[in-house]
């Protein structure tokens, strides 16, 4: 498993509530949902190394 680096995120309350709701609908933790959103944005922007993009099954 890759090392994870903790960091603080400032996000407005309304946005956070929507992320939490979305996470619950997809049976993920809020942190997991944020990681997924970031990963997908990086993948779509072709900002991931080739080996990382294929390791998620996409």
C-alpha positions as CSV (number, residue, x, y, z in Angstrom):
1,X,0.0,0.0,0.0
2,X,1.2,3.5,-0.8
3,X,2.3,5.8,2.0
4,X,-0.3,8.4,2.8
5,X,0.6,12.0,3.7
6,X,-1.9,13.7,6.1
7,X,-2.8,17.3,5.5
8,X,-5.4,19.8,6.6
9,X,-8.1,20.8,4.2
10,X,-10.2,23.9,4.6
11,X,-13.5,23.5,2.9
12,X,-16.8,25.4,3.3
13,X,-19.5,23.6,5.3
14,X,-22.0,23.3,2.4
15,X,-19.4,21.6,0.1
16,X,-18.3,19.3,2.9
17,X,-21.9,18.2,3.6
18,X,-22.3,17.3,-0.1
19,X,-19.1,15.4,-0.1
20,X,-20.2,13.5,3.0
21,X,-23.6,12.7,1.4
22,X,-21.9,11.5,-1.8
23,X,-19.5,9.4,0.2
24,X,-22.4,7.7,2.1
25,X,-24.2,7.0,-1.1
26,X,-21.2,5.2,-2.5
27,X,-20.3,3.4,0.7
28,X,-17.0,5.3,1.2
29,X,-15.6,7.2,4.0
30,X,-15.4,11.0,3.5
31,X,-11.7,10.7,3.2
32,X,-12.0,7.9,0.7
33,X,-14.4,9.9,-1.3
34,X,-12.0,12.9,-1.4
35,X,-9.2,10.6,-2.5
36,X,-11.4,9.1,-5.2
37,X,-12.4,12.6,-6.5
38,X,-8.8,13.7,-6.6
39,X,-7.6,10.5,-8.2
40,X,-10.3,10.7,-10.9
41,X,-9.5,14.3,-11.7
42,X,-5.8,13.4,-12.0
43,X,-6.6,10.4,-14.2
44,X,-8.8,12.4,-16.5
45,X,-6.1,15.1,-16.8
46,X,-3.6,12.4,-17.6
47,X,-1.5,13.5,-14.7
48,X,-0.8,10.0,-13.3
49,X,2.1,7.8,-14.3
50,X,0.9,4.9,-16.5
51,X,1.4,2.3,-13.9
52,X,-0.8,4.1,-11.4
53,X,-3.7,4.5,-13.8
54,X,-3.8,0.8,-14.5
55,X,-3.5,-0.2,-10.9
56,X,-7.0,1.1,-10.0
57,X,-8.6,-1.1,-12.6
58,X,-9.6,1.8,-14.9
